[in-house]
Amino acid sequence: MTELPRPRPGIQQIAAYVGGQSKLQGQAEVLKLSSNENPLGPGPAALAAFRALVGGNAGASLHRYPSSDHAQLRAAIADLHGLDAARVICGVGSDEIIALLCHAYAGEGDEVLYSAHGFLMYRISALAAGATPVIAPETERRADVDALLAAVTPRTRLVFLANPNNPTGTFLPEAEVQRLADGLPPSVLLVLDGAYVEYINGFDGGLSMVEARENVVVTRTFSKIYGLGGLRVGWGYAPGHVIDALSRIRPPFNLSDMQQEIAIAALGDQAHVARSRDENAAARAWLTAALRGMGLAVDDSEGNFVLARFAGADAALAADAAARDAGIILRRMDSYGFPEALRITVGTMEDCQRLVSVLAGQGKGQAGAGRT
Ligand SMILES: Cc1ncc(COP(=O)(O)O)c(C=O)c1O
């Protein structure tokens, strides 16, 4: 028998990431609340940039490779946030920055640490790099700094913390994040994943920590509040020595010129960001209260989604089925270790009301969750 080529052992341990479903059989129109997308979509400036590119003569240069240094996009990001453009790196979503960090800093025998309900891509990227994922317990679904620090070993290379966290929506106050950074050996890189940072007014997601320390990195994305998940643009801000390492392995033409130009237009439209933040906050408060009113356990969320915990896995399954029957797609949380929960993206107020009326109609007598 000939032996087939085999991937490295870590690869076989990866359960491939499955994105939120966007279609339901037999339903032409669905309400997708499964991927933490902005229900308002992209802002007018990003849309205008897209239309100008498609309607203009951008096609005439499709045979040309795009800018590989992302100079204009990095400058626009740096301008908006008051950063050093030389220490901004852009990727195909923040997913790519996470992957680059794992490939550059963790390999066989190394450990990548994150908290129990951390974003799934931390595990996938760690295993893809040949490293060992390590999980620290959380307290009440929130990252626990003491538990994270206790899990650090001489093999730890990276610590990932999403703040706010997906899928719990919980937030670790800045003083706690500073305490985490203070407690880590200087050789360990702390990655602050800011995918949902803009949903908290005035929060910089740790960008100032990057300025003050040599081992802190922040990742950000255009996929959430900017309403551009389909564009696939994210970025990181890091000390110069980290940018140097990541730049050596970043695929040089990872972003097309169109991606870069639309992202620049989106940055210039902070009115859309503010409106998205305000509408999300109002709809999230309403949704949280309505779900709690039905007896579900829901933590305060700082993101554009809430985690609704039911009495058990069966109740969650029944609610998911009822939502689907009504054309609404939610996200099952089995892969995050929450079989009793559904993650619900905060839609428009109207979307939230539609969902709640479906769940209320279905859930009577089933939704008696143990509230914490
Ligand atoms: C916490 C967190 N980090 C990173 C990402 C990756 O987003 P993207 O690759 O679209 O920037 C997501 C997407 O859902 C997320 O929830």
The ligand as an ORCA input file, in Angstrom:
! r2SCAN-3c Opt
* xyz 0 1
  C     -13.290     38.003     18.620
  C     -13.094     37.974     17.149
  N     -11.873     38.167     16.659
  C     -11.631     38.152     15.348
  C     -12.641     37.909     14.442
  C     -12.258     37.820     13.005
  O     -12.880     38.707     12.224
  P     -12.318     39.133     10.787
  O     -11.344     38.082     10.330
  O     -13.516     39.227      9.952
  O     -11.626     40.439     11.018
  C     -13.941     37.688     14.898
  C     -15.015     37.385     13.948
  O     -16.094     36.995     14.272
  C     -14.167     37.717     16.287
  O     -15.389     37.492     16.786
*
